[in-house]
Amino acid sequence: MSIADRLANLFGGKSGQEPSAAQVDGLPFEVGDRVTDTWGNAAVVTEIDRKVEHGLGRIRIRYDDGRELAYSVVAHGLKPVDR
């Protein structure tokens, strides 16, 4: 959301917390899908929350060995695994 959008929401009476259609549809995967990280390690998406971290969002993934990590929605570097 640009500064102009935020100002328009502020003065238009909106809270600015609702994600835009572009933010909602911007990810090539969803919860439950397998993805690979920057290094090619496979994991499963366990959570996508676009409202946290001051609007940057969070993607949680779980690797096959049990490790869990979180990435920002706006800069995640995750790629969906071909089905």
Steps between C-alpha positions, in 0.01 A plus 500: 500500500653831394517811714236662280268202563561519874427873506184445298392228745585720798296794378232281346417342835648157426731333748764404243516147642307322224724338239453609142401252228859505371632401843250215534564355155874571485630165628548203265428253785268458797496322835572130456703541180860386470757769427876532466707766671789698353738204546265243345386336824140372488245594766123525559321832550326487839373858534452817298400812691506821296400736784789446747838673515351844425354382170808315373336166572643163605535161332585208728649186350599160644789304355495120479745477794258693726661844493263793465582843360306815422543729200353837411218490244648797314849345462486124551704345216288182517402313185222244462605142430366367171220254561 
